[in-house]
Amino acid sequence: MNRILVDLPEEQLHELTALVEAEQRPRAAIIRDAIEAYIASHKRVLGADVFGLWKHKKADGLEYQEELRSEW
């Protein structure tokens, strides 16, 4: 496991301290959980932003592809 140095505003440090006391868990464990949750919420499934891309298009996707390739 690696160590990092993080600067926190005073207010966040107080909130973190309150969580540590309330949950009776180490500060590092709470920070690791928070980072894990942040990463999980920001992961994008590869290709997820392209599904349904053509649903409002009136052109047929295959015809469009063939037209583009005909230019080669």
Steps between C-alpha positions, in 0.01 A plus 500: 500500500626847413477820698395838369486846650169683468423855606148543638316816593441535872126439462552169315749388763245571775232306311742211448590499867130486588456198271802326654355546849147403400601187309791405727711426192847618397514821301697325224227237459231766462710689245566179304126425494424853384754479218371158395142632488610805300687290245210256466254782438720653232589188304349497157414183324688494173257584224213586734482853364441380141206266549192649338704757311304442177150462649392849388668483158286443195789348301575129501831437676623246246417727206681787669804281561508380139467859373796609711710205389419564135709816529813291562 
